[in-house]
Amino acid sequence: MGNNGEVTRPASTRAARLDQVCAAAVEVARAGITEVDADDVGDHLQVVAEGDRLVTHYFECRLAGYRGWRWAVTVTRVPRSKTVTICETVLLPGPDALLAPGWLPWQDRLKPGDLGPGDLLPTSPDDDRLVPGYLLSDDPAVEETAWELGLGRARVLSREGRIDTAQRWYDGDHGPAAPISTAAPAAARCGTCGFYLPLAGAMRQAFGACGNFYAPDDGRVVSADHGCGAHSETLIEAAETAVEELPTVYDDSAVEAMSVSRAPGSVEAAEPAEPYGHS
């Protein structure tokens, strides 16, 4: 014998039949839009069957700033009655409606530099960039302070947090691809600069702080292969150029006395001097 177990048939979904009495009540639905003036309600767009004797009428919205929106008025009636009543009225966006951008949580909208004086930026308790300070990590600098209970900070950077930070610094304006770095001499790298202050822990291998007052990255974290023209070993040596000795064209070491004859009509020595126009 075969299996005589219970047989379950899938429930068939029947589309709602459009109630003609409710569909014809266009003016009743229009009169239900009382939130705005009559001029703000445009043409009747369509009618949609929502259920048995339940119909929604859509009207054009002419309110300023609501392009593409529609007034939706749902009407119904009781069985064997010709009187149509209004269930609800609402303003809904249409397919081509002008909508505001989707809402994003503040932590997704926040950008570097948004934090200003007096602002507070709380961190989530489950932030994967941080781990409790008492946990062992692969960062020697953390282990030096966290090995004994009660010492160190409450939370420190996790391995994922350090990797994310290092990649962001390396790809930013203080990494090797920065314009000032690519324009600097090939040997002028921060890792070999006397003003370079390496960071502690695992970050020490790739990053440090610039301590050159005249460098554009002074006080900022830079990668070891970052560079600029203010490298400590950028020395400009004066080129020794031979000056060609020219032959002497005159000799001012000797004075030769010469007599000068006066031309006819010149001023005699006995004549008084002419005034110069000042006292």
C-alpha positions as CSV (number, residue, x, y, z in Angstrom):
1,M,0.0,0.0,0.0
2,G,1.1,3.5,-0.6
3,N,1.7,6.3,1.8
4,N,-1.7,7.5,2.9
5,G,-0.3,10.5,4.9
6,E,-2.0,13.9,5.0
7,V,-1.8,15.7,1.7
8,T,-1.3,19.5,1.9
9,R,-2.4,21.5,-1.1
10,P,-0.8,24.9,-1.8
11,A,-3.2,27.7,-1.1
12,S,-4.1,29.5,-4.3
13,T,-3.7,33.3,-4.4
14,R,-6.6,35.0,-6.0
15,A,-6.2,38.5,-7.2
16,A,-8.7,40.9,-5.6
17,R,-11.6,41.8,-7.8
18,L,-12.2,45.4,-8.4
19,D,-15.4,46.6,-6.8
20,Q,-17.2,48.7,-9.3
21,V,-19.1,50.8,-6.8
22,C,-15.9,51.8,-5.0
23,A,-14.1,52.3,-8.3
24,A,-16.8,54.7,-9.4
25,A,-16.5,56.8,-6.3
26,V,-13.8,59.1,-7.7
27,E,-15.3,62.3,-6.4
28,V,-16.0,60.8,-3.0
29,A,-12.3,59.9,-2.8
30,R,-11.2,63.4,-4.0
31,A,-13.4,65.1,-1.4
32,G,-11.5,63.1,1.3
33,I,-8.3,65.0,0.7
34,T,-8.9,67.8,3.1
35,E,-5.3,68.5,4.2
36,V,-4.6,70.9,1.2
37,D,-6.5,73.2,-1.1
38,A,-8.4,71.7,-4.0
39,D,-5.9,73.2,-6.5
40,D,-3.2,71.0,-5.0
41,V,-5.1,67.8,-6.0
42,G,-4.6,67.0,-9.7
43,D,-6.0,64.5,-12.1
44,H,-7.2,61.1,-11.2
45,L,-4.4,58.7,-12.1
46,Q,-5.6,55.2,-11.4
47,V,-7.6,52.9,-9.2
48,V,-6.3,49.7,-7.6
49,A,-8.2,46.9,-5.9
50,E,-6.8,46.2,-2.4
51,G,-9.3,43.5,-1.4
52,D,-13.0,42.7,-1.4
53,R,-14.8,46.0,-1.6
54,L,-11.6,47.8,-0.8
55,V,-10.2,50.2,-3.4
56,T,-7.5,52.9,-3.5
57,H,-7.8,55.9,-5.8
58,Y,-4.6,57.8,-6.8
59,F,-4.6,61.5,-7.6
60,E,-1.8,63.8,-8.9
61,C,-0.1,65.9,-6.3
62,R,0.5,69.6,-7.3
63,L,2.2,70.7,-4.1
64,A,5.5,72.6,-4.6
65,G,8.5,70.3,-3.9
66,Y,6.5,67.1,-4.3
67,R,7.1,66.3,-7.9
68,G,6.0,62.8,-8.7
69,W,4.1,62.2,-5.5
70,R,0.5,61.0,-5.4
71,W,-2.5,61.3,-3.1
72,A,-3.8,57.9,-2.2
73,V,-7.3,57.6,-0.9
74,T,-8.6,54.2,0.1
75,V,-12.4,53.7,0.2
76,T,-14.7,50.8,1.0
77,R,-18.3,49.8,1.5
78,V,-20.2,47.2,3.5
79,P,-21.8,44.2,1.7
80,R,-25.0,45.0,-0.3
81,S,-24.6,48.8,0.4
82,K,-24.1,51.5,-2.2
83,T,-22.6,54.0,0.3
84,V,-18.9,54.4,0.0
85,T,-16.8,55.5,3.0
86,I,-13.2,56.7,3.2
87,C,-10.7,54.5,5.2
88,E,-7.5,56.7,4.9
89,T,-5.8,59.4,3.0
90,V,-2.1,59.6,2.5
91,L,0.5,61.2,0.3
92,L,2.8,58.6,-1.3
93,P,5.8,58.9,-3.6
94,G,5.3,57.7,-7.1
95,P,7.8,55.8,-9.4
96,D,9.5,59.0,-10.5
97,A,9.1,61.0,-7.2
98,L,11.8,63.3,-6.0
99,L,12.9,61.7,-2.7
100,A,15.4,62.7,0.0
101,P,18.6,60.6,0.2
102,G,18.3,57.5,2.3
103,W,19.0,57.8,6.0
104,L,22.4,56.7,7.2
105,P,23.5,56.1,10.8
106,W,25.8,58.8,12.1
107,Q,28.7,56.4,12.2
108,D,28.4,55.8,8.5
109,R,28.0,59.6,7.7
110,L,31.0,60.6,9.8
111,K,34.1,61.7,7.8
112,P,37.6,62.5,8.9
113,G,37.8,66.1,10.2
114,D,34.1,66.3,11.2
115,L,34.9,66.2,14.9
116,G,35.3,69.8,16.2
117,P,36.0,71.4,19.6
118,G,33.5,70.3,22.2
119,D,32.2,67.4,20.1
120,L,32.0,63.9,21.6
121,L,32.5,60.8,19.5
122,P,31.5,57.7,21.5
123,T,32.9,54.3,20.5
124,S,30.7,51.2,20.4
125,P,31.4,48.5,23.1
126,D,31.7,45.9,20.4
127,D,34.0,48.0,18.2
128,D,36.2,45.4,16.4
129,R,39.0,47.9,16.2
130,L,39.5,47.7,20.0
131,V,40.1,44.8,22.4
132,P,40.4,44.8,26.2
133,G,43.8,45.9,27.5
134,Y,44.3,42.7,29.5
135,L,44.2,40.5,26.5
136,L,47.4,39.3,24.9
137,S,48.1,40.7,21.5
138,D,50.8,40.4,18.9
139,D,51.9,44.0,19.6
140,P,55.0,44.0,22.0
141,A,54.3,47.5,23.2
142,V,50.8,46.5,24.3
143,E,52.0,43.4,26.1
144,E,54.6,45.4,28.1
145,T,51.9,47.4,29.8
146,A,49.0,44.9,29.8
147,W,50.7,41.8,31.3
148,E,49.9,42.8,34.9
149,L,46.3,43.2,35.9
150,G,45.4,46.9,36.6
151,L,48.1,48.4,34.4
152,G,47.7,49.8,31.0
153,R,44.6,51.1,29.2
154,A,41.1,49.7,29.3
155,R,41.1,49.0,25.6
156,V,43.8,48.9,22.9
157,L,43.9,48.6,19.2
158,S,43.2,45.1,18.0
159,R,45.1,43.5,15.1
160,E,42.3,44.4,12.7
161,G,42.3,47.9,14.0
162,R,46.0,48.3,13.5
163,I,45.9,46.8,10.0
164,D,43.0,49.2,9.0
165,T,44.9,52.2,10.5
166,A,48.2,51.3,8.8
167,Q,46.5,50.9,5.4
168,R,44.7,54.2,5.7
169,W,47.9,56.0,6.6
170,Y,49.9,54.3,3.9
171,D,47.3,55.2,1.2
172,G,46.8,58.8,2.5
173,D,48.7,62.1,2.1
174,H,51.6,60.9,4.2
175,G,52.4,57.7,2.4
176,P,54.8,57.0,-0.5
177,A,52.3,57.9,-3.2
178,A,51.7,61.5,-1.9
179,P,52.7,64.2,-4.5
180,I,55.3,65.7,-2.2
181,S,56.9,62.2,-1.8
182,T,57.0,61.4,-5.5
183,A,58.5,64.7,-6.3
184,A,61.3,64.3,-3.7
185,P,64.7,62.7,-4.5
186,A,64.6,58.9,-4.4
187,A,67.0,58.7,-1.5
188,A,65.1,61.3,0.6
189,R,62.9,58.8,2.5
190,C,61.7,59.4,6.0
191,G,63.1,56.1,7.3
192,T,66.6,57.4,6.8
193,C,65.9,61.0,8.0
194,G,67.4,62.3,11.2
195,F,64.1,64.0,12.0
196,Y,62.1,60.7,11.8
197,L,60.7,59.5,15.2
198,P,59.6,55.8,14.9
199,L,56.4,54.8,16.5
200,A,56.3,52.1,19.2
201,G,55.2,48.5,18.9
202,A,54.3,46.8,15.6
203,M,53.7,50.2,13.9
204,R,57.4,51.0,14.4
205,Q,58.4,48.9,11.3
206,A,56.5,51.1,8.9
207,F,55.5,54.5,10.5
208,G,56.9,57.3,12.6
209,A,56.3,61.0,13.3
210,C,58.1,63.9,11.5
211,G,60.0,66.2,13.8
212,N,61.3,68.7,11.3
213,F,59.9,72.1,12.0
214,Y,60.3,73.2,8.4
215,A,58.8,70.1,6.8
216,P,55.2,70.1,5.7
217,D,54.6,66.9,7.7
218,D,55.9,68.2,11.0
219,G,54.0,66.6,13.8
220,R,52.3,64.1,11.6
221,V,52.6,60.3,11.2
222,V,54.4,59.4,8.0
223,S,55.4,56.1,6.4
224,A,59.0,55.1,6.4
225,D,59.1,55.3,2.6
226,H,57.4,58.7,2.5
227,G,59.7,61.6,1.6
228,C,60.1,65.3,1.0
229,G,62.7,67.9,0.2
230,A,63.4,68.6,3.9
231,H,65.4,65.3,4.5
232,S,68.1,65.7,7.0
233,E,70.8,64.5,4.5
234,T,69.7,66.9,1.8
235,L,73.0,68.9,1.6
236,I,73.7,71.5,-1.0
237,E,77.4,71.8,-1.7
238,A,78.8,74.8,-3.4
239,A,80.2,73.8,-6.7
240,E,83.9,74.8,-7.1
241,T,84.1,76.7,-10.4
242,A,87.4,78.1,-11.7
243,V,87.3,81.8,-12.5
244,E,89.2,82.7,-15.6
245,E,91.8,85.4,-15.0
246,L,91.4,88.2,-17.5
247,P,94.4,90.3,-18.7
248,T,94.7,93.8,-17.1
249,V,93.2,96.5,-19.3
250,Y,94.1,99.4,-17.1
251,D,96.4,100.1,-14.1
252,D,95.1,102.4,-11.4
253,S,98.2,102.1,-9.3
254,A,100.0,105.0,-11.0
255,V,98.8,108.5,-11.5
256,E,100.1,110.5,-14.5
257,A,99.9,114.3,-14.3
258,M,98.6,116.0,-17.5
259,S,98.2,119.6,-18.4
260,V,94.8,120.8,-19.7
261,S,94.5,123.8,-22.0
262,R,91.4,126.0,-21.9
263,A,89.3,126.3,-24.9
264,P,88.5,129.8,-26.2
265,G,85.6,131.4,-24.3
266,S,86.1,129.2,-21.2
267,V,85.7,130.6,-17.7
268,E,88.7,132.4,-16.4
269,A,90.0,131.7,-13.0
270,A,89.5,135.3,-11.8
271,E,85.7,135.3,-12.7
272,P,83.3,134.8,-9.8
273,A,81.5,131.5,-9.5
274,E,77.9,131.2,-10.8
275,P,75.2,130.7,-8.3
276,Y,73.6,127.2,-8.2
277,G,70.1,128.4,-7.2
278,H,70.4,127.6,-3.5
279,S,71.6,129.6,-0.5
